[in-house]
Amino acid sequence: MRVGICLPISERESETQATTYQFMRELAVAAENGGADSIYVADHIFYRPPDGEPPVGAWESTAMLGALADATSRAEVGPLVFCAPFRNPGMLAWLANTLDEISGGRFILGLGAGWHQPEFDAFAFNFERRVSYLEETLEIVVPLLRDGTADYRGELLEGHAGLRPRGPRPKGPPILLAGRKPRMMQLTAKWADRWNSVWYGLPTDKFHAELASLVHACEAIDRDPATIEVSAGLIITDKTSQPNDDKQLCGDVDQIAEGLAKWREEGVTEVTCAMEPPSLATVERITRAAEQVR
């Protein structure tokens, strides 16, 4: 089972300063040096808390991923996940191809439909048709990355182009989709190499139900579910006075390792660990726990 680290890219609620790139880089390098298999960042413009507090801002994810890809040499890097409606599909394919080049073939193209409506409203993205936009994006992006050409005209999007120059991998980066509802599972079954579900501590009935839905979607199109790698996003906290539960993994290295082992028993291929709060000490606990589980 691979173990990845999710880096903070946004301001933290109640704080006015986002994590600096320098600190993100330190976390990424420490994670890679400690044996982490992957490094992820989220993709948001901002987040508006429901309680009326000021919006929480974020750095632009593609620029950060390019810098982090250059700062590392072994771990995979990718978004968890790009919001497809924020970008034209042609530019999304070129971004993915270029990030795969910068990383030397370590980029993962994570995609989703988005969920935070205030972001859509602020920049006139179509929130109601976001899953349709993702669906048509995949019709363009995947052929461009896999075969180097796209010739598609849909209701919302079209793309007629060839991708040049090609990146380091003949079939481009792996496609990771994140989603849980039936339509998203259908898209995952059709297009994805990997699927991600978030956020957890220990495995839950919700995770089991989502996984069963993915299996059903694969069977409906005669695809072997085992050909899709399954990953789960975990919350790792610095709390030491409470046991692990379904919302977070807590405690020392041994306690975190115990929680990771539960996910390995579920058969997941990768866990992606978000830190609350982010720190070099928590990176060390995660990577040491991962070493135990391996």
C-alpha positions as CSV (number, residue, x, y, z in Angstrom):
1,M,0.0,0.0,0.0
2,R,1.3,3.4,-1.0
3,V,1.2,6.3,1.5
4,G,1.0,9.9,0.3
5,I,1.0,13.3,1.9
6,C,-1.6,16.1,1.1
7,L,0.1,19.5,1.5
8,P,-1.7,22.6,2.8
9,I,-2.3,25.1,-0.1
10,S,-5.0,27.3,1.5
11,E,-5.2,29.8,4.3
12,R,-6.4,28.1,7.5
13,E,-9.7,29.3,8.9
14,S,-9.3,32.1,11.4
15,E,-5.8,32.8,10.0
16,T,-4.9,35.5,7.4
17,Q,-1.7,34.0,5.9
18,A,-1.6,30.9,3.7
19,T,1.2,28.4,4.1
20,T,4.2,29.7,2.2
21,Y,5.6,27.8,-0.7
22,Q,8.9,27.5,1.2
23,F,7.1,25.6,3.9
24,M,5.2,23.5,1.4
25,R,8.5,22.6,-0.2
26,E,10.0,21.7,3.1
27,L,7.1,19.4,3.9
28,A,7.3,17.8,0.4
29,V,11.0,17.2,0.6
30,A,10.7,15.8,4.1
31,A,7.9,13.5,3.0
32,E,9.9,12.2,0.1
33,N,13.0,11.7,2.1
34,G,11.0,9.8,4.7
35,G,9.7,7.4,2.0
36,A,6.3,8.9,1.1
37,D,5.1,7.6,-2.2
38,S,3.1,10.7,-3.4
39,I,2.5,14.4,-2.8
40,Y,-0.9,16.0,-3.4
41,V,-2.4,19.5,-3.2
42,A,-6.0,20.6,-3.4
43,D,-7.5,22.7,-6.2
44,H,-9.6,25.6,-4.9
45,I,-10.0,29.3,-5.6
46,F,-11.4,30.0,-2.2
47,Y,-13.6,28.5,0.5
48,R,-16.5,30.5,2.0
49,P,-17.3,29.1,5.5
50,P,-21.0,28.6,6.2
51,D,-20.9,30.6,9.4
52,G,-20.4,34.0,7.7
53,E,-16.6,34.2,8.4
54,P,-14.4,35.8,5.7
55,P,-13.5,33.6,2.7
56,V,-10.4,31.4,3.0
57,G,-8.0,31.8,0.0
58,A,-5.7,29.4,-1.7
59,W,-2.6,29.4,-4.0
60,E,-3.1,28.4,-7.6
61,S,-2.5,24.6,-7.7
62,T,-0.9,24.0,-11.1
63,A,1.9,26.5,-10.5
64,M,2.5,24.9,-7.1
65,L,2.6,21.4,-8.6
66,G,5.2,22.4,-11.1
67,A,7.4,23.8,-8.4
68,L,6.9,20.8,-6.2
69,A,7.6,18.4,-9.1
70,D,10.9,20.2,-9.6
71,A,11.7,20.2,-5.9
72,T,11.3,16.4,-5.6
73,S,12.7,13.5,-7.6
74,R,10.9,10.2,-6.7
75,A,7.4,10.7,-5.3
76,E,4.4,11.1,-7.5
77,V,2.8,14.5,-7.6
78,G,-0.7,15.5,-8.4
79,P,-3.9,17.4,-7.5
80,L,-6.5,16.0,-5.2
81,V,-8.3,16.9,-7.4
82,F,-8.4,19.5,-10.3
83,C,-11.9,20.9,-10.6
84,A,-12.6,20.2,-14.3
85,P,-15.1,23.1,-14.8
86,F,-12.4,25.7,-13.8
87,R,-10.4,25.0,-17.0
88,N,-10.8,24.5,-20.7
89,P,-10.2,20.8,-21.4
90,G,-7.5,21.5,-24.1
91,M,-5.5,23.6,-21.6
92,L,-6.0,20.9,-19.0
93,A,-4.5,18.3,-21.2
94,W,-1.5,20.6,-22.0
95,L,-1.1,21.3,-18.3
96,A,-1.1,17.6,-17.4
97,N,1.3,16.8,-20.2
98,T,3.7,19.6,-19.2
99,L,3.6,18.7,-15.5
100,D,4.4,15.1,-16.4
101,E,7.4,16.4,-18.3
102,I,8.6,18.6,-15.4
103,S,8.2,15.6,-13.0
104,G,9.9,13.1,-15.2
105,G,6.8,11.0,-15.5
106,R,5.6,11.3,-11.9
107,F,2.4,13.3,-12.4
108,I,-1.1,12.0,-11.6
109,L,-4.0,13.8,-13.2
110,G,-6.7,13.9,-10.5
111,L,-10.1,15.2,-11.7
112,G,-13.4,15.9,-10.2
113,A,-16.6,18.0,-10.9
114,G,-16.2,20.4,-7.9
115,W,-18.6,20.9,-5.0
116,H,-18.2,24.4,-3.5
117,Q,-20.8,26.6,-5.3
118,P,-19.5,30.0,-4.1
119,E,-16.4,29.4,-6.3
120,F,-18.5,28.7,-9.3
121,D,-20.7,31.7,-8.7
122,A,-17.8,34.1,-8.2
123,F,-16.3,33.4,-11.7
124,A,-19.5,32.4,-13.6
125,F,-18.6,28.7,-13.9
126,N,-21.7,26.5,-14.4
127,F,-22.4,24.8,-11.1
128,E,-25.6,22.9,-12.3
129,R,-23.8,21.3,-15.3
130,R,-20.5,20.6,-13.5
131,V,-20.7,16.8,-13.9
132,S,-21.7,17.1,-17.6
133,Y,-18.7,19.4,-18.0
134,L,-16.4,16.8,-16.4
135,E,-17.9,14.1,-18.6
136,E,-17.2,16.0,-21.8
137,T,-13.8,17.1,-20.5
138,L,-12.8,13.4,-20.2
139,E,-13.9,12.8,-23.8
140,I,-11.2,15.3,-24.8
141,V,-8.5,15.1,-22.3
142,V,-8.1,11.3,-22.1
143,P,-7.7,10.8,-25.9
144,L,-5.2,13.7,-26.1
145,L,-3.1,12.2,-23.3
146,R,-3.5,8.5,-24.4
147,D,-3.4,8.8,-28.1
148,G,-2.1,12.3,-28.9
149,T,-5.3,13.5,-30.7
150,A,-8.9,14.5,-29.9
151,D,-11.8,15.0,-32.2
152,Y,-14.9,15.6,-30.2
153,R,-18.0,17.9,-30.3
154,G,-20.4,17.7,-27.4
155,E,-23.2,19.8,-26.0
156,L,-20.9,21.9,-23.8
157,L,-17.4,21.4,-25.2
158,E,-15.4,20.5,-28.3
159,G,-11.8,19.7,-29.1
160,H,-10.1,19.0,-32.4
161,A,-6.3,18.9,-31.9
162,G,-3.1,17.0,-31.6
163,L,-1.0,17.0,-28.5
164,R,2.6,18.0,-29.2
165,P,5.2,17.6,-27.9
166,R,4.4,14.5,-26.1
167,G,5.4,14.0,-22.4
168,P,7.7,11.3,-21.1
169,R,5.1,8.5,-21.0
170,P,3.6,7.1,-24.2
171,K,0.1,7.0,-22.7
172,G,0.4,10.0,-20.5
173,P,-0.2,10.2,-16.7
174,P,-2.7,8.0,-14.9
175,I,-6.2,9.4,-14.5
176,L,-7.6,9.6,-10.9
177,L,-11.2,10.5,-10.4
178,A,-12.9,11.5,-7.2
179,G,-16.6,11.2,-6.6
180,R,-19.2,9.1,-4.9
181,K,-22.6,9.4,-6.6
182,P,-23.8,6.9,-9.3
183,R,-23.0,9.2,-12.3
184,M,-19.5,9.9,-11.0
185,M,-19.0,6.1,-10.5
186,Q,-20.0,5.5,-14.1
187,L,-17.4,8.0,-15.3
188,T,-14.8,6.4,-13.0
189,A,-15.6,2.9,-14.4
190,K,-15.3,4.2,-18.0
191,W,-12.2,6.4,-17.7
192,A,-10.2,6.1,-14.5
193,D,-7.0,4.3,-13.6
194,R,-7.5,5.3,-10.0
195,W,-10.4,6.3,-7.7
196,N,-10.2,8.3,-4.5
197,S,-12.7,8.7,-1.6
198,V,-12.3,11.2,1.3
199,W,-12.1,12.0,4.3
200,Y,-11.7,9.3,6.9
201,G,-9.9,8.1,10.0
202,L,-10.7,4.4,10.1
203,P,-12.6,2.6,7.4
204,T,-16.4,3.2,7.5
205,D,-19.7,1.9,6.1
206,K,-19.7,5.0,3.9
207,F,-16.5,3.9,2.3
208,H,-17.7,0.3,1.9
209,A,-20.9,1.6,0.2
210,E,-19.0,3.8,-2.2
211,L,-16.7,0.9,-3.1
212,A,-19.6,-1.4,-3.7
213,S,-21.1,1.3,-6.0
214,L,-17.9,1.5,-8.0
215,V,-17.8,-2.3,-8.4
216,H,-21.4,-2.2,-9.6
217,A,-20.5,0.5,-12.2
218,C,-17.6,-1.5,-13.4
219,E,-19.7,-4.7,-13.8
220,A,-22.3,-2.7,-15.7
221,I,-19.8,-2.1,-18.5
222,D,-17.9,-5.4,-18.1
223,R,-14.8,-3.9,-16.6
224,D,-12.8,-5.8,-14.0
225,P,-13.0,-3.6,-10.8
226,A,-9.5,-4.8,-9.9
227,T,-8.1,-2.7,-12.8
228,I,-9.0,0.5,-10.9
229,E,-6.7,1.4,-8.0
230,V,-8.6,2.5,-4.9
231,S,-7.3,5.2,-2.6
232,A,-8.6,6.9,0.5
233,G,-8.0,10.3,2.0
234,L,-7.2,10.3,5.7
235,I,-7.1,13.1,8.3
236,I,-4.0,12.8,10.6
237,T,-4.0,15.0,13.7
238,D,-1.5,15.9,16.3
239,K,-3.8,14.8,19.1
240,T,-2.4,12.2,21.4
241,S,-5.0,11.9,24.1
242,Q,-7.8,10.2,22.1
243,P,-8.0,6.9,20.1
244,N,-8.4,6.6,16.4
245,D,-12.0,6.9,15.1
246,D,-13.8,7.1,11.8
247,K,-13.0,10.8,11.4
248,Q,-9.3,11.0,12.1
249,L,-6.1,9.1,13.0
250,C,-4.4,10.3,16.1
251,G,-1.6,9.6,18.4
252,D,2.0,8.4,18.1
253,V,3.7,6.5,15.3
254,D,2.4,3.1,16.5
255,Q,-1.2,4.3,16.7
256,I,-1.1,5.8,13.2
257,A,0.5,2.6,11.9
258,E,-2.4,0.7,13.4
259,G,-4.8,2.8,11.6
260,L,-2.9,2.5,8.3
261,A,-2.9,-1.2,8.7
262,K,-6.7,-1.2,8.8
263,W,-6.8,0.4,5.3
264,R,-4.3,-2.1,4.0
265,E,-6.6,-4.9,5.2
266,E,-9.3,-3.2,3.1
267,G,-7.2,-3.8,0.0
268,V,-6.8,-0.1,-0.8
269,T,-3.8,0.7,-3.0
270,E,-3.0,4.1,-1.5
271,V,-3.9,6.3,1.4
272,T,-3.4,10.1,1.1
273,C,-2.8,11.8,4.4
274,A,-3.9,15.4,5.2
275,M,-2.4,16.9,8.3
276,E,-4.3,18.8,11.0
277,P,-2.3,20.9,11.6
278,P,0.5,20.5,9.0
279,S,4.0,20.2,10.5
280,L,7.3,18.5,9.8
281,A,6.7,16.5,13.0
282,T,3.5,15.1,11.6
283,V,5.1,14.2,8.3
284,E,7.7,12.3,10.2
285,R,5.1,10.4,12.2
286,I,3.2,9.5,9.0
287,T,6.3,8.3,7.1
288,R,7.6,6.3,10.1
289,A,4.1,4.7,10.5
290,A,4.1,3.9,6.8
291,E,7.4,2.2,7.1
292,Q,6.0,0.0,9.8
293,V,3.0,-1.0,7.7
294,R,5.2,-1.8,4.8
